[in-house]
Each structure stands twice: as C-alpha cells, then as structure tokens.
Amino acid sequence: MKKNFMNLIVKSLLICMIAGVVNLGEFKIEAKAAGIQEQKDNLIEEILKKKPEVFGKILRNPDKYQVQILYTQIDRGENNVPSFRTFKYRVDKDKYFYPASSVKLSACVLALEKLNNLGIDKDTPLKIEKARPSQKSVYKDYSSQSKMPTIGNYIKKVFVVSDNDGFDRLYEFLGQEYYNETLWKKGYTDTLILHRLGNPMNYEENRYTNPFEFYKGDKVIYSQPMAYGQKAYTNKIRDTKKGKGYKSGGRHINGPKDFSKSNYFSIECLQGILKAVMFPEAVPEKRRFNLKKEDYEFLRKYMCMLPKECDNPKYNFKDSHVKYFMFGDTSKSIPKNMKIYNKIGCAYGYLVDNAYIVDESKGIEFLLTSVIYSNENDIFNDGKYEYYKVGMPFLANLGREIYKYEENGRKI
C-alpha cells in the first residue's frame, strides 16, 4: 500500500511540474503520511544530538576527536534486490587517520583474487622464505589443518582475532606495488598500503616482500621470487602530521608525528570494499573482485565469526574482541540473531570499525563505518590512550543508536 501511494505521489508531482504548479509543502505532508523519509544531510548529527549525555562531549569538539561516520541504509525491493542510501558526518578523504587493522579486509580480498588469477586454491600449502635479514620465514603453521601455512588460514585468523602476522603474510604474497596498483585500478584510489603491521620495518625494508612457494605434495606448483616495490609511494594528502609529540627508540620527540609514509585508507574506500564483498552485484563491475561464490561464502563466514566459535586455533576472547559497534564496551555475549560482518582497527589512539550489521529476527540491516581519535595528551607511542573511556563507548553507542533508528522505522 505504501509503495502504491508513493507511486501516486510521484505521478501527481510530475503532472504538477508539467503544469507549472506544485505545492511542495503539501507534497511533504503527503510523503510523511506515507512513511517516506526525506533525505537529510545532517541525519547522523540529529541522531547523535538526541543523546547529549553520550555524544555531547564529542559533538562539541569533533575536530579534537577526528570523528568521521558513514552510514548506509539498505532497503529490499522486488526479488529482494537491495537499494542503498548513504549519509555522512564529517567524512573527508583529505583528513588523515591511521587505519590500523581496518586495512586487512582489502588484503584478504586481493589475496583471494590473486589466487584465482593464478589458479591456486586458498588451502594450498605454502612456504615463505627469508631473503633479507629483516624478513621472517615460515615453514609450519600448527593453527592450520594441514600444519602448513595457507592463504586461507591467514585470512581466517585476520578476521577472527585481527592477527597481525596473518596480514603481514598476505601483504608479502601481494607485494607492495601489486597491492596498491590493483586497488587503484578498481577505483579505490583513496588508499595507500606501505607497510606490514606485525613485523616492524623501516620504509625501505617494507618495499621488499618475501619469496613464496606453493606445493602439491612435494612438488612446487608456483614459485614467487622476492619482490621489490619500484615506486617510492608517499601519501599525497596534506593532513598527515598529527599530535604534538611521540616516543621513538626510548626518546621523547617534540613535534607532530608524520604519517606520510604510513598506511592510509579513506572511510569511503573502507566501506566501498565491504560493500563489494557483501553486495558484489550492487557495485559497478570495475569495483568488483574476481572471486568465486565459495570465496564470498568463506570471507563472510569468518568476517562474522566470534572467537569462541573458532575451533582451530582456539581463542579465549570475549565476543566483542573485534566487534566494536554495539558491543565494544561490554563483556556480554552477542545475541545469536545479531550478525556483524566487519573489520576493526586500533592503534595510535585511533579506533575504527567497518561493518555490515544484520538483525535476522527483525529484518534490520545497514552498513556503518566510523573512526574516532582517543588520545587526550596527543602523544604517540606512550601507551596512554583513552580507548575504553572515549573511543570504545563512542563506537558502541553509535552502533546502538543507528540500530535503534532502524528499529523505530527510521524516525528520530
């Protein structure tokens, strides 16, 4: 009935426009009666303002907390085809934030795509050699079913507990130049991946990536020599100097920390890749990844898996360990009807979550991506960050308020 009434309103509006007369006030009243929500540029801010006791401090000083929020509504039409409507709060690709582990989603997707292009299965055993003193070799992985390293097992650990070594191995398999150039060709241009996360190396060493060998039995089926990124990438955006001091090598350095040679990912590109994984048919073909149906199923399975649900390896983490939206500030179990497909980031005082959130019992689904800076003294590497006083409560409450907005029929 609502859909028929909407069609009637649209037809009436077109007739009035042709006739040269239209009363927009009356149209808005009729649309509201039909339950049709108007587009609001400041929708997210309006939602947050309803909870001044929770968000007031941050809303009064959003520059200090470097908040960015991207919220995408999802509606299902005929044949369950989704449509999307996106709202932004202070989203700006030129405002740098350190993306931390949130970049790992891109590595997982690109690694599967590269395997498909090579004709190699994700569970194929491999060995990683050491070609430089800064590198680490790997010949065994006892968390893997085969006790050998595999790309599939690295991806699993990246999603379930945000394993840094897992990301580093995917980075090494891709190579710095291939990683960046492939993302850019697909249209994810506001990105730059320059370094590993678990094995600290300088800028130059991160341009080198380890040799790989993939095996079938004792036979090498694919050999990838050490790669070197020929292009000296640096971040082109201006806003890469942050804070007022940092610790390095046991010394305190006065002055901003320069992130121009650090990883970078815009909020929109984070959500763009997530959307391409969850709704590949809804993004332009150029932005899709060369993945098979079972690849998508594999990614989604581990993106939403809780640590306690993982059999091998076994993890002893609370449900919210890598689920910041809605549950990041609690130790309670996440209800079974809630599914959160996401990738978080946490470093240097920055907290990031990039999630597709679904309540299967109520038919609620939406995409939400956000970052907040939780570093009151503006000093990096001193171990003093307000993750649990500022950042985590913000992201958890943001997720809950967006969920409530959806639950209430998108009425404030």
Phi and psi in degrees as a GROMACS rama.xvg file:
@    title "Ramachandran Plot"
@    xaxis  label "Phi"
@    yaxis  label "Psi"
@TYPE xy
-60.9015  -41.0323  LYS-2
-65.2711  -41.8993  LYS-3
-63.6822  -40.3036  ASN-4
-66.7429  -37.4181  PHE-5
-63.6603  -43.7877  MET-6
-59.5949  -39.7494  ASN-7
-63.2388  -42.4812  LEU-8
-63.3298  -45.102  ILE-9
-61.8449  -42.9481  VAL-10
-62.8825  -42.9245  LYS-11
-63.9907  -40.1351  SER-12
-64.0722  -43.5705  LEU-13
-61.3065  -41.5193  LEU-14
-61.9967  -43.9608  ILE-15
-65.6435  -37.5533  CYS-16
-65.6217  -40.7325  MET-17
-63.7564  -38.9636  ILE-18
-74.9351  -13.9208  ALA-19
87.5601  8.76684  GLY-20
-132.047  129.805  VAL-21
-152.89  131.88  VAL-22
-100.125  97.2069  ASN-23
-63.5792  -31.8789  LEU-24
-61.6226  -45.8213  GLY-25
-66.2215  -37.2982  GLU-26
-61.5397  -42.4161  PHE-27
-63.8248  -38.3948  LYS-28
-63.8959  -44.2336  ILE-29
-66.225  -39.9262  GLU-30
-63.522  -41.5344  ALA-31
-63.3766  -39.217  LYS-32
-63.2964  -30.421  ALA-33
-83.7354  -3.31896  ALA-34
81.5595  19.6319  GLY-35
-89.458  121.761  ILE-36
-83.3383  135.543  GLN-37
-74.9703  152.581  GLU-38
-72.8339  128.604  GLN-39
-124.606  119.922  LYS-40
-65.6847  -28.2069  ASP-41
-108.728  27.6133  ASN-42
-56.7355  -47.7812  LEU-43
-61.5795  -42.7921  ILE-44
-62.3733  -39.0474  GLU-45
-62.5738  -41.3119  GLU-46
-63.0343  -44.088  ILE-47
-67.9665  -36.7513  LEU-48
-65.664  -20.0726  LYS-49
-70.1098  -13.9658  LYS-50
-125.278  67.0472  LYS-51
-62.8085  -28.7467  PRO-52
-68.8179  -21.0036  GLU-53
-100.751  -45.0263  VAL-54
-108.808  -6.28921  PHE-55
-55.5306  -45.9755  GLY-56
-59.1208  -40.8353  LYS-57
-78.0375  -38.3299  ILE-58
-64.5803  -31.2786  LEU-59
-73.2847  -20.6405  ARG-60
-144.297  60.3495  ASN-61
-65.6065  -26.539  PRO-62
-64.8436  -40.5976  ASP-63
-61.5835  -40.6474  LYS-64
-92.8855  -1.2844  TYR-65
50.4061  40.3817  GLN-66
-74.2177  134.809  VAL-67
-134.693  138.183  GLN-68
-137.138  133.525  ILE-69
-127.702  116.847  LEU-70
-121.541  125.813  TYR-71
-120.773  119.113  THR-72
-79.4304  148.121  GLN-73
-126.618  125.565  ILE-74
-121.063  144.331  ASP-75
-104.122  126.675  ARG-76
-102.222  -150.144  GLY-77
-62.1889  142.643  GLU-78
58.633  25.2299  ASN-79
65.7376  20.6039  ASN-80
-74.1966  126.389  VAL-81
-81.794  146.619  PRO-82
-124.333  157.68  SER-83
-131.046  144.181  PHE-84
-139.074  122.748  ARG-85
-110.074  140.633  THR-86
-124.808  144.34  PHE-87
-124.818  148.526  LYS-88
-132.702  108.112  TYR-89
58.5876  27.7102  ARG-90
-73.3147  125.224  VAL-91
-153.205  112.434  ASP-92
-65.2412  -18.4146  LYS-93
-91.5338  -0.321499  ASP-94
-97.3817  103.568  LYS-95
-70.8212  139.006  TYR-96
-137.699  150.6  PHE-97
-78.4341  117.301  TYR-98
-78.2702  -14.4476  PRO-99
51.1664  -133.953  ALA-100
-75.2677  -7.03809  SER-101
-63.5401  -20.3238  SER-102
-70.5823  -15.8613  VAL-103
-64.3705  -27.6718  LYS-104
-57.5184  -44.0506  LEU-105
-63.034  -37.9351  SER-106
-64.9671  -41.7341  ALA-107
-62.6949  -44.9342  CYS-108
-67.8441  -45.3456  VAL-109
-66.9608  -34.1885  LEU-110
-64.958  -42.5208  ALA-111
-64.4208  -40.827  LEU-112
-62.8489  -42.9895  GLU-113
-63.6666  -40.0881  LYS-114
-59.7864  -43.9525  LEU-115
-61.6418  -40.9549  ASN-116
-65.3278  -28.0254  ASN-117
-90.3032  -11.6602  LEU-118
74.9355  33.0108  GLY-119
-114.871  136.507  ILE-120
-76.2185  147.349  ASP-121
-64.7844  -21.0863  LYS-122
-96.6272  11.6671  ASP-123
-69.7994  126.031  THR-124
-60.4809  147.247  PRO-125
-143.656  165.054  LEU-126
-128.913  141.07  LYS-127
-114.747  122.602  ILE-128
-93.3441  167.991  GLU-129
-112.071  118.709  LYS-130
-111.29  -8.68751  ALA-131
-141.068  154.568  ARG-132
-56.7  -30.3229  PRO-133
-76.5038  -15.5601  SER-134
-87.745  163.911  GLN-135
-124.176  135.227  LYS-136
-91.6285  158.391  SER-137
-142.165  126.847  VAL-138
-122.11  -21.678  TYR-139
-133.127  149.283  LYS-140
-144.774  99.5986  ASP-141
-75.5553  -5.02149  TYR-142
-86.1401  -5.22951  SER-143
-94.2151  148.597  SER-144
-60.5723  -36.7209  GLN-145
-86.9073  -3.00884  SER-146
65.4604  10.4682  LYS-147
-116.274  150.384  MET-148
-62.3189  142.57  PRO-149
-142.217  152.974  THR-150
-62.8701  -40.0186  ILE-151
-58.5853  -43.0104  GLY-152
-70.5077  -34.9589  ASN-153
-62.7344  -41.8277  TYR-154
-63.4487  -43.8719  ILE-155
-55.8385  -48.6219  LYS-156
-68.3565  -31.9349  LYS-157
-61.1658  -42.385  VAL-158
-79.638  -42.9675  PHE-159
-70.9136  -38.7775  VAL-160
-134.283  12.2485  VAL-161
58.7578  48.0104  SER-162
-65.2542  122.009  ASP-163
-70.1522  -41.1368  ASN-164
-62.2364  -37.7823  ASP-165
-58.1376  -44.7576  GLY-166
-63.4997  -44.3574  PHE-167
-57.5065  -38.4795  ASP-168
-69.8983  -35.2877  ARG-169
-67.7887  -41.6072  LEU-170
-57.8054  -42.9024  TYR-171
-68.792  -36.9038  GLU-172
-65.6363  -39.9739  PHE-173
-75.2261  -43.3604  LEU-174
83.8386  141.628  GLY-175
-59.2802  -45.3459  GLN-176
-68.2755  -46.7564  GLU-177
-59.9609  -43.9556  TYR-178
-55.2772  -54.8553  TYR-179
-69.7884  -47.7326  ASN-180
-63.8643  -34.9935  GLU-181
-67.9562  -43.405  THR-182
-60.0936  -45.2976  LEU-183
-65.2467  -40.4065  TRP-184
-61.8745  -29.8057  LYS-185
-82.1854  -4.02559  LYS-186
100.692  -0.208137  GLY-187
-90.4057  72.3075  TYR-188
-84.4905  -21.2678  THR-189
-89.3757  58.3281  ASP-190
-145.906  154.995  THR-191
-162.092  119.396  LEU-192
-113.04  115.892  ILE-193
-119.234  -11.7776  LEU-194
-157.092  160.537  HIS-195
-69.5058  171.779  ARG-196
-116.82  -27.1068  LEU-197
-100.613  -31.2152  GLY-198
-107.664  100.221  ASN-199
-66.2522  124.818  PRO-200
-138.039  159.518  MET-201
-78.2274  175.233  ASN-202
-56.0208  -45.714  TYR-203
-67.2669  -43.8496  GLU-204
-63.9324  -31.8766  GLU-205
-69.7168  -13.5823  ASN-206
-76.085  -17.0927  ARG-207
-94.6288  135.903  TYR-208
-128.101  146.005  THR-209
-63.0636  155.274  ASN-210
-71.1929  144.958  PRO-211
-124.84  146.6  PHE-212
-135.845  130.067  GLU-213
-106.108  140.62  PHE-214
-121.73  147.147  TYR-215
-124.685  102.825  LYS-216
68.3333  -127.494  GLY-217
-95.7974  1.24443  ASP-218
-95.0903  131.427  LYS-219
-78.1563  119.9  VAL-220
-99.8611  -17.0883  ILE-221
-156.391  131.109  TYR-222
-122.901  127.847  SER-223
-119.376  112.838  GLN-224
-70.7371  168.321  PRO-225
-55.89  135.226  MET-226
-108.355  153.308  ALA-227
-130.915  125.948  TYR-228
-70.8863  109.412  GLY-229
-70.4701  -24.4573  GLN-230
-97.5845  129.116  LYS-231
-86.4335  85.294  ALA-232
-73.2705  139.996  TYR-233
-140.065  159.577  THR-234
-73.1903  129.139  ASN-235
-88.6002  -14.7124  LYS-236
-74.5539  152.055  ILE-237
-80.402  -27.0443  ARG-238
-87.8839  54.4802  ASP-239
-107.431  -1.95915  THR-240
-97.7176  119.497  LYS-241
-128.283  151.295  LYS-242
75.6095  -174.297  GLY-243
-123.493  2.36261  LYS-244
-178.938  166.448  GLY-245
-160.021  159.427  TYR-246
-101.611  136.772  LYS-247
-149.128  123.127  SER-248
59.1769  34.0015  GLY-249
82.3217  -1.41097  GLY-250
-107.919  148.773  ARG-251
-93.953  124.641  HIS-252
-106.235  122.798  ILE-253
-81.9679  135.281  ASN-254
117.327  159.977  GLY-255
-62.0976  151.324  PRO-256
-86.7688  133.025  LYS-257
-93.3389  116.392  ASP-258
-98.9084  16.0583  PHE-259
-65.5307  -20.2419  SER-260
-111.513  28.1594  LYS-261
-111.668  162.935  SER-262
-58.5606  149.949  ASN-263
-143.881  139.479  TYR-264
-153.605  124.614  PHE-265
-74.1682  156.714  SER-266
-57.5861  -41.4343  ILE-267
-68.7743  -35.2609  GLU-268
-72.1336  -34.761  CYS-269
-57.8184  -51.7528  LEU-270
-69.6297  -30.9272  GLN-271
-61.4986  -43.2408  GLY-272
-70.3035  -38.6775  ILE-273
-59.5087  -44.4227  LEU-274
-62.7495  -38.1427  LYS-275
-66.5834  -26.7511  ALA-276
-81.1691  -42.4956  VAL-277
-84.043  -31.4435  MET-278
-136.079  63.0273  PHE-279
-58.9673  -32.448  PRO-280
-72.0634  -13.4639  GLU-281
-96.4491  -2.01208  ALA-282
-111.167  153.874  VAL-283
-55.4685  148.502  PRO-284
-56.5432  -35.5513  GLU-285
-59.3035  -33.3285  LYS-286
-89.4376  -1.57282  ARG-287
-82.262  167.4  ARG-288
-113.514  150.049  PHE-289
-78.2356  80.3715  ASN-290
-122.925  148.864  LEU-291
-89.1654  167.061  LYS-292
-55.8362  -42.4099  LYS-293
-69.1154  -24.9713  GLU-294
-66.7183  -45.6561  ASP-295
-61.5072  -42.2221  TYR-296
-63.1131  -40.1328  GLU-297
-63.7547  -48.3182  PHE-298
-59.4404  -48.5031  LEU-299
-65.3516  -36.776  ARG-300
-58.2512  -47.8721  LYS-301
-86.3856  -21.1833  TYR-302
-64.4473  -30.7815  MET-303
-106.052  -3.56103  CYS-304
-68.4114  136.514  MET-305
-87.0119  150.413  LEU-306
-52.2165  -39.3415  PRO-307
-68.2609  -17.7133  LYS-308
-87.414  -4.74385  GLU-309
-89.1037  124.023  CYS-310
-83.0493  -39.5438  ASP-311
-144.859  111.083  ASN-312
-77.9392  165.282  PRO-313
-84.7955  137.101  LYS-314
-124.506  143.505  TYR-315
-115.008  64.8857  ASN-316
-120.145  153.336  PHE-317
-69.0791  160.85  LYS-318
-56.2139  -35.8689  ASP-319
-84.7271  8.96395  SER-320
-51.4483  -42.9616  HIS-321
-127.927  30.6256  VAL-322
-126.83  87.2902  LYS-323
-79.1629  -42.8396  TYR-324
-64.0347  133.483  PHE-325
74.1326  -36.944  MET-326
-124.708  -0.313267  PHE-327
-62.6638  -22.4225  GLY-328
-102.589  17.5863  ASP-329
-134.825  155.691  THR-330
-101.49  3.07631  SER-331
-71.3053  156.931  LYS-332
-69.7623  144.751  SER-333
-80.0077  129.06  ILE-334
-57.4448  147.958  PRO-335
-64.6771  -25.8466  LYS-336
-75.9677  -13.129  ASN-337
-94.2233  125.934  MET-338
-121.651  125.243  LYS-339
-122.198  111.719  ILE-340
-99.6085  109.009  TYR-341
-155.148  175.524  ASN-342
-147.187  124.127  LYS-343
-98.6456  172.393  ILE-344
-145.597  144.083  GLY-345
-154.361  108.792  CYS-346
-172.873  151.345  ALA-347
56.7241  23.0022  TYR-348
91.5891  -8.76285  GLY-349
-88.8125  132.546  TYR-350
-117.073  131.81  LEU-351
-131.709  141.304  VAL-352
-138.357  142.79  ASP-353
-136.35  104.392  ASN-354
-139.359  148.387  ALA-355
-109.103  114.616  TYR-356
-109.522  130.776  ILE-357
-133.029  130.326  VAL-358
-108.686  101.921  ASP-359
-65.2383  -27.7903  GLU-360
-76.8868  -22.2759  SER-361
-118.122  1.60051  LYS-362
68.2489  26.835  GLY-363
-95.0065  134.462  ILE-364
-153.533  140.523  GLU-365
-162.779  161.085  PHE-366
-104.404  138.132  LEU-367
-144.595  129.506  LEU-368
-135.54  132.966  THR-369
-155.679  155.929  SER-370
-134.537  147.328  VAL-371
-143.198  145.009  ILE-372
-100.235  121.936  TYR-373
-121.566  71.533  SER-374
-144.95  79.7087  ASN-375
-59.7351  -37.3557  GLU-376
-88.3908  -1.94689  ASN-377
60.0094  24.9618  ASP-378
-109.546  129.997  ILE-379
-95.4093  148.538  PHE-380
68.8165  18.3094  ASN-381
-98.2352  0.267845  ASP-382
74.9592  7.59444  GLY-383
-109.549  91.2117  LYS-384
-126.244  148.719  TYR-385
-97.338  47.6576  GLU-386
-57.2145  -46.8128  TYR-387
-92.0706  -9.15492  TYR-388
-97.3762  -32.6082  LYS-389
-120.903  -59.2404  VAL-390
-66.2155  -53.1909  GLY-391
-65.5617  -44.2716  MET-392
-59.9025  -36.9138  PRO-393
-62.0493  -51.393  PHE-394
-65.2447  -40.4519  LEU-395
-62.9649  -46.4955  ALA-396
-69.1642  -35.2127  ASN-397
-59.4925  -47.5626  LEU-398
-60.327  -41.2778  GLY-399
-66.6332  -40.5108  ARG-400
-70.6301  -37.6537  GLU-401
-66.4494  -39.3449  ILE-402
-61.0809  -45.6709  TYR-403
-62.2995  -38.527  LYS-404
-61.2414  -42.9954  TYR-405
-65.7234  -43.9629  GLU-406
-61.9928  -33.4734  GLU-407
-88.1521  19.6825  ASN-408
74.3081  26.5538  GLY-409
60.602  41.389  ARG-410
-116.487  131.034  LYS-411
